[in-house]
Amino acid sequence: MNTENLALRERLLFRTPIHQFSAQCKDIRRELAQSGHAGRARAINMLSELTLDLQSCLRRWHLQNPKAREHLSDEALTQEVRENLALLKNWAGDGNAEQVEADAAAIAKSNLTRLSGMADLGKINTRWGNDYPSGIAGAMRRGAILVTTNPPLVNIARKEEPKVWDPVRDELRRRHPNAPADRLVSLLTSRVVLRNCRALRPVFEISGGRLGYVNLQVNPKNATNAEKMIADVEFLYEELRRELNGTPNVVFKLPGTKESLPAAAHLTAKGIGVSITLGFAVDQHLAYAEVIERGKAAVSFVVMMGGRLDDPIKEELAASGMADATETARWASTAVVRRSYEMLYRQRKYRRSALLVASLRGPWGFDCAITDEEWPVFVTAFPDKAAEYDAEDRKIVCRIREPLPKDLMNRLRKSRLFAQAYDVGGLTTAGFNDFLPVRRTQDAFAQAWSELEGYVCA
C-alpha cells in the first residue's frame, strides 16, 4: 500500500471524530471524483482500499473500539460501504466492487481476524504480527499489530522492490559519502523499518504505546561486543526519533548472546525497548527478562524462534533412528514456550517483557502462543504461514497451561539440544554463544548482513 493510501486510511479510520464520519466519507468520495478521467485509476484504487479497510479489523481501533465510550453504529458503517461500492461500480463496473466484497468476506472468515477480535474483547491475550519487511498494511486488516525484521528480511525487501530501495540506497550514499558499509546498512535497515513504523503509528498512539512496534535488528557482526551494539542502537534511536518526530515505535533486536546482557541492561535503563532474538531456551528467556525487568522500557520482548529450534532437534532425533522425528520435534518449541511462560510470568510475575514466538513452521506456532491469562504472548509469522493458519477453520483456545504428554516428553528428551533448551540450568550464560541454534542463526544473519554491505557499496 502506498503512502497516499495509508494517509487516507489514517485520516478516516483513525483521526475522524465519530460524529463526523459520514460527512468525511462524502468529502472523500467527492475529492476522488474530482480527479476526473485522467486520475480515475488512482481514485478506484484508493476507494477500493479504503472500502476494504472499513470492513476489516482496522475499524475496531477507533470507529468501533469496544473499549471506547462512543462507537460508530453498524448501520452507519454499512451505509458508507454501500455508497463506496456503488461508486466503484459506476467507475469500474461490477468486477472491481465484487473483488472488494470477496476480499472483505475472506477477511471476515480469517482465523487471524477472529483471534484479533477475541483479543480486542479480552477473551485471549495474544496478538500477532508480520515476520516480514512488507505487507503490514494488508496484515493490519486481519489485526496485525507488530513487525519483525532481520538482515535476511531486509535483504528480501531490497530484492523484491528494487525500484523502491535502489534509489534509497543511492540517496544514503550521497548524504553519507564517507560512511562505512556497516553504517549504510544500518541506515537502509532504518528506512525499511520506518515504512512499517508509519503504518503502525496510529495503533501505537491509540494503544498508549503498548502495541504497534517494529523490531529492528542491529549489526549481527557485533553480537559479541556490547559497546558496539549499544552504539548502534543509540544512533538508530535518534535517527528514528527525528524521522517520527517523537518516541520511535521500535524495539531493538539484540542477539541472545552473553554480551547482550549488559547491552540490554544499559539500553532498558534508558527506557529503550529491546527484543532478544536468537532466543531458544528457558535459561535465555529468564536471564534476559530479569535484566529487562530492572530497566525502564515500557515494552520489550524475549523471542522464541520456534522453527529454528525444532529443526536441529529434528535432525538430532532422526540421526538417533527415531521414526517420527519430524512430528516429535515440532513440539519442542511449544514445550519451551509453556515452560518459559510459567516461570517468567506465573512464578516471577515479570511485567516489562513479553514472549514473542517467531520463525513459525506451521499453524502450531500460533496455537502454542494463545493465552487467556493476564500476561500477553505475541506471535509473528511469514505471510505464507499466516495464510496456512487461515486455510481452514480452527479452534482458538488457550492450551498454554497444558503439559505435554509424558511419552512425548520422553521422546523429546532423547535430544540433547532439547534438554539444554527446556531444563533450567540446561544452558549456562557462558554457553549461550555456542548453543547450536544460536550459532546457526547468527551465521545466517551475519552472511545476510555481508550481502547487504556488498549491495550498499555496489
C-alpha atoms as one frame of an Amber mdcrd trajectory, in Angstrom:
protein
   0.000   0.000   0.000   1.435   3.382  -0.967   1.835   6.383   1.320  -1.161
   8.155  -0.204  -3.462   5.256   0.650  -2.026   4.998   4.162  -2.628   8.702
   4.703  -6.257   8.304   3.622  -6.637   5.284   5.930  -5.271   7.254   8.856
  -7.454  10.249   8.095 -10.744   8.331   8.010 -10.264   5.322  10.276  -8.044
   6.798  12.969  -8.485  10.582  13.044 -12.094  11.323  12.133 -14.409  12.024
  15.094 -17.285   9.557  15.202 -19.935  12.207  14.669 -18.141  13.430  11.531
 -17.684  10.012   9.936 -20.475  10.159   7.349 -19.598  13.709   6.329 -15.941
  12.742   5.981 -16.848   9.776   3.769 -18.848  12.056   1.492 -15.930  14.502
   1.319 -13.539  11.729   0.351 -15.820  10.429  -2.407 -16.203  13.958  -3.734
 -12.438  14.555  -3.688 -11.748  11.301  -5.526 -14.472  12.013  -8.088 -12.859
  15.371  -8.866  -9.724  13.624 -10.108 -11.510  13.173 -13.443 -10.890  10.578
 -16.104  -7.100  11.010 -16.018  -6.968  10.162 -12.324  -9.679   7.512 -12.377
  -7.364   4.512 -11.894  -5.842   6.170  -8.826  -9.293   7.014  -7.455 -10.538
   3.450  -7.977  -7.512   2.046  -6.188  -7.823   4.418  -3.244 -11.544   3.922
  -2.803 -11.207   0.134  -3.120  -8.508   0.009  -0.458 -10.438   2.308   1.860
 -13.650   0.313   1.465 -11.782  -2.853   2.358 -10.260  -1.124   5.404 -13.741
  -0.209   6.635 -14.741  -3.895   6.623 -11.642  -5.088   8.485 -10.149  -5.188
  11.974  -8.993  -1.605  11.444 -12.418  -0.225  12.313 -12.052  -1.516  15.885
  -9.153   0.776  16.790 -11.193   3.961  16.685 -14.510   3.855  14.854 -15.861
   0.819  16.693 -13.427   0.426  19.561 -15.154  -1.872  22.088 -13.457  -0.044
  24.981 -14.417   3.477  23.875 -17.490   5.353  25.058 -18.566   6.480  21.596
 -18.997   3.979  18.766 -19.909   4.202  15.134 -23.079   2.179  14.541 -23.034
  -0.827  12.234 -25.781   0.805  10.222 -23.759   3.974   9.592 -20.690   1.965
   8.628 -22.644  -0.347   6.317 -24.284   2.612   4.601 -20.953   4.209   3.724
 -19.568   0.905   2.472 -22.613   0.605   0.187 -22.094   4.130  -1.114 -18.449
   3.344  -1.860 -19.292   0.107  -3.651 -21.943   1.845  -5.738 -19.415   4.460
  -6.803 -16.857   1.770  -7.643 -19.415   0.010  -9.820 -20.125   3.285 -11.594
 -16.424   3.893 -12.211 -15.117   0.389 -12.908 -18.073  -1.931 -13.404 -19.194
  -4.812 -11.243 -15.872  -6.672 -11.300 -13.941  -4.283  -9.069 -16.701  -3.964
  -6.475 -17.171  -7.736  -6.441 -13.453  -8.215  -5.778 -13.617  -5.814  -2.828
 -16.608  -7.719  -1.451 -14.814 -11.053  -1.914 -11.706  -9.753  -0.170 -13.820
  -8.398   2.688 -15.532 -11.782   3.059 -12.139 -13.507   3.246 -11.029 -11.104
   5.984 -14.214 -11.743   7.948 -13.669 -15.509   7.678  -9.989 -15.339   8.678
  -8.840 -17.144  11.819  -6.427 -14.276  12.424  -9.301 -11.803  12.279 -11.125
 -13.940  14.831  -8.029 -14.185  17.038  -7.626 -10.402  16.912 -11.278  -9.859
  17.738 -11.020 -12.152  20.745  -8.012 -10.147  21.921  -9.941  -6.889  21.459
 -12.697  -8.258  23.707 -10.261  -9.558  26.323 -11.120 -13.218  25.729  -7.487
 -14.023  24.927  -4.249 -12.121  25.443  -2.401 -12.990  22.243  -1.634 -10.611
  19.381   0.013 -11.350  16.073   2.251  -9.589  13.586   4.198  -9.818  10.353
   7.545 -11.621  10.327   8.307  -9.904   7.024   9.509  -6.494   5.804   6.499
  -5.738   3.604   2.768  -6.350   3.646   1.947  -4.907   7.061  -0.767  -2.617
   5.652  -2.710  -5.647   4.425  -1.941  -7.744   7.510  -3.360  -4.989   9.717
  -6.770  -5.709   8.200  -6.620  -9.063   9.977  -5.406  -7.446  13.184  -1.607
  -7.453  12.873  -0.006  -5.055  15.373   3.684  -5.931  15.086   6.508  -6.352
  12.586   9.800  -8.191  12.956  12.770  -7.597  10.675  16.285  -9.033  10.461
  19.135  -8.832   7.916  17.794 -11.638   5.684  14.382  -9.932   5.631  15.860
  -6.533   4.780  17.764  -8.289   2.013  14.456  -9.732   0.760  12.867  -6.278
   0.806  15.506  -4.666  -1.381  15.427  -7.613  -3.831  11.637  -7.668  -4.072
  11.324  -3.924  -4.652  14.496  -2.654  -6.331  12.636   0.356  -7.757  11.888
   1.408  -4.180  15.134   0.583  -2.405  17.825   1.214  -5.031  17.055   4.973
  -5.015  17.046   4.916  -1.193  20.461   3.286  -1.188  21.771   5.809  -3.697
  20.419   8.737  -1.681  22.004   7.384   1.506  25.360   7.194  -0.227  25.023
  10.765  -1.428  24.070  12.023   2.024  26.769   9.974   3.806  29.687   9.820
   1.346  32.239   8.818   3.977  30.103   6.337   5.886  31.430   2.782   6.132
  29.401  -0.066   4.684  28.010  -1.218   8.032  26.644   2.250   8.809  24.968
   2.407   5.382  23.336  -0.973   6.009  22.077   0.290   9.382  20.605   3.352
   7.690  18.997   1.258   4.953  17.529  -1.008   7.640  16.102   2.030   9.413
  14.348   3.081   6.188  12.731  -0.340   5.815  11.687  -0.147   9.448  10.340
   3.402   9.077   7.875   2.335   6.408   6.425  -0.194   8.840   6.585   2.252
  11.755   4.449   4.758   9.902   1.842   2.166   9.005   1.618   1.048  12.649
   1.946   4.500  14.193  -1.794   5.039  14.748  -2.017   1.718  16.619   0.972
   2.734  18.743  -0.667   6.046  19.619  -4.175   4.706  20.276  -2.841   1.877
  22.461  -0.787   4.291  24.551   2.482   2.799  23.333   1.606  -0.804  24.220
   1.210  -2.082  20.642   2.328  -1.165  17.140   6.047  -1.910  17.356   8.628
  -2.797  14.733  11.617  -4.953  15.677  14.899  -3.616  14.248  17.963  -5.837
  14.399  21.382  -4.288  14.912  24.526  -5.435  13.107  24.832  -9.191  13.856
  28.592  -8.991  13.367  28.714  -7.137  16.704  26.966  -9.946  18.567  29.876
 -10.368  20.992  30.596  -6.659  21.520  28.240  -4.934  23.947  29.685  -1.437
  23.376  29.193  -1.613  19.609  25.640  -2.909  19.976  24.799  -0.062  22.351
  26.330   2.485  19.963  24.312   1.058  17.042  21.065   1.261  18.965  21.638
   4.767  20.294  22.495   6.036  16.812  19.434   4.427  15.224  17.131   5.508
  18.058  17.997   9.161  17.427  17.624   8.735  13.668  14.152   7.249  14.095
  13.121   9.762  16.745  13.856  12.596  14.320  12.052  10.910  11.434   8.970
  10.125  13.507   9.011  13.367  15.458   8.645  11.538  18.745   9.370   8.320
  20.582  10.021   5.610  17.979   7.600   2.698  17.952  10.630   0.429  17.661
  12.303  -2.182  19.820  15.895  -3.089  19.027  16.833  -6.679  18.435  19.883
  -7.846  20.330  21.160 -11.407  19.888  20.764 -13.912  22.720  24.493 -13.941
  23.407  26.076 -13.378  26.809  27.414  -9.983  25.665  23.892  -8.721  25.068
  23.065  -8.925  28.772  24.974  -5.724  29.670  23.799  -4.105  26.443  20.164
  -4.839  27.313  20.712  -3.548  30.848  22.194  -0.275  29.569  19.510   0.351
  26.956  16.454  -0.544  29.033  17.788   1.600  31.894  17.468   4.496  29.422
  13.926   3.467  28.526  14.828   1.981  25.130  12.990  -1.262  24.428  14.833
  -4.369  23.281  13.827  -7.622  21.640  16.135 -10.535  22.394  16.403 -12.543
  19.208  18.318 -15.811  18.786  16.206 -16.997  21.716  15.715 -20.741  22.049
  15.992 -21.701  25.696  14.245 -21.160  29.011  17.566 -20.074  30.516  17.946
 -17.348  27.893  14.424 -16.069  28.493  14.929 -15.985  32.261  18.296 -14.220
  32.067  17.144 -11.504  29.714  13.742 -10.974  31.313  15.457 -10.416  34.648
  17.648  -7.710  33.124  14.732  -6.090  31.302  12.645  -6.101  34.473  15.191
  -3.842  36.185  15.024  -1.307  33.348  12.565   1.422  32.406  11.496   0.424
  28.890   7.723   0.229  28.506   7.826  -2.673  26.022  10.444  -5.351  25.381
  10.360  -8.912  24.104  12.139 -12.187  24.721  11.890 -14.145  21.490  11.294
 -17.836  20.924  12.492 -18.713  17.419  10.402 -21.853  17.293  11.260 -23.433
  13.975  14.946 -22.657  14.325  14.982 -24.782  17.485  12.713 -27.541  16.183
  14.756 -28.036  13.002  18.072 -29.104  14.611  16.212 -31.169  17.210  14.509
 -32.996  14.328  17.935 -33.656  12.795  19.256 -34.953  16.115  16.274 -37.247
  16.691  16.340 -38.539  13.117  20.052 -39.306  13.439  19.259 -41.384  16.533
  16.877 -43.505  14.442  13.566 -42.127  15.741  10.878 -42.921  13.170   8.608
 -39.977  13.998  11.374 -37.421  14.475   9.623 -34.715  12.448   6.325 -34.942
  14.337   8.061 -35.179  17.717  10.441 -32.276  17.120   7.704 -29.837  16.186
   6.564 -29.942  19.849   9.961 -28.886  21.194   9.427 -25.147  20.920   5.878
 -25.495  22.273   7.294 -27.143  25.376   9.838 -24.345  25.824   7.171 -21.652
  25.350   4.972 -23.224  28.026   7.869 -23.646  30.450   9.140 -20.094  29.914
   5.626 -18.660  30.292   5.153 -20.484  33.574   8.463 -19.315  35.009   8.537
 -15.767  33.664   5.011 -14.738  34.479   3.182 -17.075  36.846   6.211 -17.603
  39.076   8.305 -14.446  38.745   5.492 -12.038  37.768   7.664 -10.150  35.263
   5.899  -7.205  33.638   8.344  -5.402  31.370   8.889  -8.109  28.766   6.644
 -10.443  26.808   7.259 -13.693  24.976   7.342 -13.296  21.208   7.043 -16.519
  19.207   8.665 -16.303  15.763  10.162 -18.480  12.999   6.958 -20.482  12.648
   6.918 -23.718  10.699   3.170 -24.283  10.795  -0.143 -23.433  12.487   1.027
 -24.986  15.752   3.286 -21.963  16.120   0.159 -19.857  16.609  -1.547 -22.408
  18.822   1.321 -22.575  21.311   1.148 -18.794  21.810  -2.531 -18.434  22.679
  -3.143 -17.434  26.275  -6.134 -16.128  28.185  -4.079 -15.057  31.197  -3.047
 -11.532  32.167   0.457 -11.797  30.679   0.434 -11.404  26.878   2.150 -13.541
  24.274   2.886 -12.252  20.772   3.475 -14.228  17.595   4.886 -13.149  14.243
   4.556 -15.143  11.047   5.774 -15.114   7.478   2.890 -14.353   5.073   2.790
 -17.974   3.890   2.463 -19.233   7.469  -0.271 -16.702   8.207  -2.089 -17.932
   5.081  -1.641 -21.527   6.224  -3.206 -20.666   9.586  -6.146 -19.144   7.721
  -6.507 -22.017   5.257  -9.081 -23.941   7.314 -11.362 -23.366  10.275  -9.573
 -23.653  13.608 -10.489 -23.581  17.260  -8.769 -20.692  19.011  -8.331 -21.900
  22.567  -5.754 -21.432  25.291  -3.623 -24.510  25.913  -0.596 -22.780  27.381
  -1.232 -24.402  30.784  -1.423 -27.936  29.380   1.625 -30.149  29.985   2.785
 -32.224  27.049   2.056 -35.958  27.316   4.752 -37.888  29.192   5.519 -40.172
  26.281   6.076 -37.148  24.008   8.357 -35.503  26.580  10.310 -38.752  26.904
  10.851 -38.824  23.146  11.914 -35.159  23.110  14.398 -35.816  25.898  16.313
 -38.116  23.597  17.582 -34.854  22.098  20.437 -33.201  23.984  19.531 -29.872
  22.355  16.001 -30.112  23.734  17.246 -30.755  27.263  19.527 -27.732  27.013
  16.651 -25.572  25.816  13.990 -26.846  28.213  15.727 -27.517  31.522  16.523
 -24.693  33.907  20.293 -24.800  34.163  20.499 -26.737  30.924  22.200 -23.809
  29.234  24.533 -21.589  31.230  25.100 -17.941  30.349  28.620 -18.850  29.267
  27.110 -21.390  26.881  24.654 -19.053  25.143  27.013 -18.204  22.287  27.893
 -21.808  21.453  24.366 -23.240  21.552  23.864 -24.769  18.102  20.673 -22.881
  17.126  22.325 -19.618  18.220  25.426 -20.260  16.144  23.485 -21.348  13.064
  21.123 -18.395  13.127  23.876 -15.929  13.947  25.916 -17.164  10.979  22.908
 -16.810   8.660  22.231 -13.268   9.865  25.889 -12.266   9.517  26.015 -13.665
   5.985  22.933 -11.654   5.007  24.486  -8.536   6.547  27.612  -9.061   4.444
  25.469  -9.337   1.334  23.771  -6.066   2.254  27.180  -4.421   2.687  28.009
  -5.501  -0.832  24.719  -4.085  -2.057  25.106  -0.648  -0.474  28.633  -0.363
  -1.849  27.824  -1.609  -5.370
